[in-house]
Amino acid sequence: MHGQKMDESVKTAIFLARVLERFGIPFAIKYFGSQVKSIMEFGDDYDDAKKKIKPRLLREGNASDGSTDMGTPITQAVGDLTQGRRKYAGCHGAIFVISDSGANAGTLVGPALAEYIQEQQKSFTIINFLLSGNASEIADAKALFGELNTIIASDFSKLPEAAFQGLRIVMERVLRTFRSIG
């Protein structure tokens, strides 16, 4: 992903980071293509100037190698969230995947990746923000993440609005969880 797609993806990641930071919600940021680049580790301070998270977020935002390993960063994020649950008892975890197509590289692809994601969705919210208007790519994303967990932004400028919609989905799920407990 590069150009306008990546620019909108970075803007959306910044939007999500600002919202999560403002509410004191721990998070991590990872870029993925053929490799995973960890921009910010789970629970790091997004505003810590020494860690240079914001400049790295902007600088590292360019994937142009043509392959996408989506399984590795999702697996890593699930591990981070599982560890986070030990530290933050009763928390709800969410993974936001911003992509422009499906997974075509790595050890988890196709039905195996879909099965893994669906199993993890029993414990965490995993949402795909898809930057595509291609019917085949939309069908692939829905097969991986599920109909309700695929938010399509075929017009890249709509991605930040789609991110807001994703946050609303997560908040509604969190509220349902807390209401069922109390």
C-alpha positions as CSV (number, residue, x, y, z in Angstrom):
1,M,0.0,0.0,0.0
2,H,1.3,3.4,-0.9
3,G,0.2,6.8,-2.1
4,Q,-3.3,8.0,-1.1
5,K,-4.3,4.6,0.4
6,M,-1.3,4.7,2.8
7,D,-1.8,8.4,3.6
8,E,-5.4,7.7,4.6
9,S,-4.3,4.6,6.5
10,V,-1.8,6.6,8.5
11,K,-4.3,9.4,9.2
12,T,-6.7,6.8,10.5
13,A,-4.1,5.2,12.7
14,I,-3.3,8.6,14.1
15,F,-7.0,9.2,14.7
16,L,-7.4,5.9,16.5
17,A,-4.2,6.5,18.5
18,R,-5.4,9.9,19.6
19,V,-8.8,8.6,20.7
20,L,-7.3,5.6,22.6
21,E,-4.6,7.8,24.2
22,R,-7.1,10.4,25.3
23,F,-9.2,7.7,27.1
24,G,-6.1,6.0,28.6
25,I,-6.6,2.8,26.7
26,P,-3.4,0.9,26.0
27,F,-2.7,0.0,22.4
28,A,0.0,-0.9,19.9
29,I,0.7,0.0,16.3
30,K,2.1,-2.4,13.7
31,Y,2.6,-2.0,10.0
32,F,2.5,-5.2,7.9
33,G,3.2,-6.2,4.4
34,S,5.7,-9.0,3.8
35,Q,7.1,-8.3,7.3
36,V,5.7,-6.8,10.5
37,K,7.1,-3.5,11.7
38,S,6.2,-2.7,15.3
39,I,5.9,1.1,15.5
40,M,4.6,1.1,19.1
41,E,4.5,-1.7,21.6
42,F,1.4,-2.4,23.6
43,G,1.1,-0.1,26.5
44,D,3.9,2.3,25.4
45,D,3.3,6.1,25.8
46,Y,2.2,7.3,22.4
47,D,3.3,10.8,23.3
48,D,6.8,9.8,24.6
49,A,9.2,12.0,22.5
50,K,12.1,9.7,23.3
51,K,10.5,6.7,21.6
52,K,9.8,8.8,18.4
53,I,6.5,6.9,17.8
54,K,4.8,9.7,15.8
55,P,7.7,10.3,13.4
56,R,8.1,6.5,12.9
57,L,4.4,6.3,12.2
58,L,4.7,8.8,9.4
59,R,8.1,7.6,8.1
60,E,7.4,3.8,8.0
61,G,4.1,4.2,6.3
62,N,4.9,2.7,2.9
63,A,4.4,-0.9,1.9
64,S,5.1,-1.5,-1.8
65,D,6.4,-5.1,-1.9
66,G,3.1,-6.7,-3.2
67,S,2.6,-9.3,-0.5
68,T,0.6,-9.2,2.7
69,D,1.2,-11.3,5.7
70,M,-1.9,-10.5,7.8
71,G,-1.7,-13.6,10.1
72,T,1.6,-12.7,11.8
73,P,0.6,-9.2,13.1
74,I,-2.9,-10.5,14.1
75,T,-1.3,-13.4,16.0
76,Q,1.2,-10.9,17.7
77,A,-1.7,-8.6,18.6
78,V,-3.7,-11.4,20.1
79,G,-0.6,-12.3,22.2
80,D,-0.3,-8.6,23.3
81,L,-4.0,-8.5,24.2
82,T,-3.8,-11.8,26.1
83,Q,-0.9,-10.4,28.1
84,G,-2.8,-7.1,28.6
85,R,-5.8,-9.0,30.1
86,R,-3.5,-10.3,32.8
87,K,-2.5,-6.7,33.6
88,Y,-5.9,-5.0,33.0
89,A,-8.4,-7.4,34.5
90,G,-11.9,-7.3,32.9
91,C,-10.7,-5.4,29.8
92,H,-12.0,-5.9,26.3
93,G,-9.5,-6.2,23.5
94,A,-9.9,-5.0,19.9
95,I,-7.7,-5.3,16.8
96,F,-8.2,-2.9,13.9
97,V,-6.7,-4.1,10.6
98,I,-6.4,-1.5,7.9
99,S,-5.8,-3.2,4.6
100,D,-6.4,-2.8,0.9
101,S,-6.8,-6.5,0.1
102,G,-6.5,-9.9,1.6
103,A,-3.7,-11.9,3.0
104,N,-1.5,-13.6,0.4
105,A,1.7,-14.4,2.3
106,G,2.8,-15.9,5.6
107,T,1.9,-19.1,7.4
108,L,-1.8,-18.2,8.0
109,V,-3.8,-17.5,4.8
110,G,-7.1,-18.4,3.4
111,P,-9.4,-20.7,5.4
112,A,-6.7,-21.3,8.1
113,L,-6.5,-17.5,8.7
114,A,-10.3,-17.2,8.6
115,E,-10.6,-20.0,11.2
116,Y,-8.0,-18.4,13.4
117,I,-9.6,-14.9,13.3
118,Q,-13.1,-16.4,13.9
119,E,-11.8,-18.3,17.0
120,Q,-10.1,-15.1,18.3
121,Q,-13.3,-13.1,17.8
122,K,-14.8,-15.1,20.6
123,S,-12.5,-13.3,22.9
124,F,-11.6,-10.1,21.1
125,T,-13.2,-7.7,18.6
126,I,-11.2,-7.9,15.3
127,I,-12.3,-5.5,12.6
128,N,-11.0,-5.0,9.1
129,F,-11.1,-1.5,7.5
130,L,-11.0,-2.5,3.9
131,L,-9.8,0.1,1.4
132,S,-11.3,-1.5,-1.7
133,G,-14.3,-1.3,-4.0
134,N,-13.3,-4.6,-5.7
135,A,-16.1,-7.2,-5.2
136,S,-13.6,-10.1,-4.9
137,E,-11.5,-8.4,-2.3
138,I,-14.7,-7.4,-0.3
139,A,-15.8,-11.1,-0.4
140,D,-12.4,-12.2,0.7
141,A,-12.4,-9.7,3.6
142,K,-15.8,-10.8,4.7
143,A,-14.8,-14.5,4.6
144,L,-11.8,-13.7,6.8
145,F,-13.4,-11.2,9.3
146,G,-17.1,-11.8,9.0
147,E,-19.8,-9.5,7.5
148,L,-20.2,-7.5,10.7
149,N,-16.5,-7.0,11.2
150,T,-15.7,-5.8,7.7
151,I,-16.0,-2.0,7.2
152,I,-15.6,-1.0,3.6
153,A,-14.2,2.4,2.6
154,S,-14.0,2.3,-1.2
155,D,-13.3,6.0,-1.2
156,F,-10.1,6.4,0.7
157,S,-11.1,9.8,2.1
158,K,-13.9,8.0,4.0
159,L,-11.5,5.8,6.0
160,P,-11.4,8.1,9.1
161,E,-15.2,8.0,9.1
162,A,-15.1,4.2,8.9
163,A,-12.7,4.2,11.9
164,F,-15.2,6.2,13.9
165,Q,-17.8,3.5,12.9
166,G,-15.4,0.8,14.1
167,L,-14.9,2.5,17.4
168,R,-18.6,2.7,17.9
169,I,-18.9,-1.1,17.3
170,V,-16.3,-1.8,19.9
171,M,-17.8,0.6,22.4
172,E,-21.3,-1.1,21.9
173,R,-19.7,-4.5,22.5
174,V,-17.9,-3.3,25.6
175,L,-21.1,-1.8,27.0
176,R,-23.0,-5.1,26.3
177,T,-20.3,-7.0,28.1
178,F,-20.4,-4.7,31.2
179,R,-24.2,-4.7,31.3
180,S,-24.2,-8.5,31.2
181,I,-21.7,-8.7,34.1
182,G,-23.5,-6.1,36.3
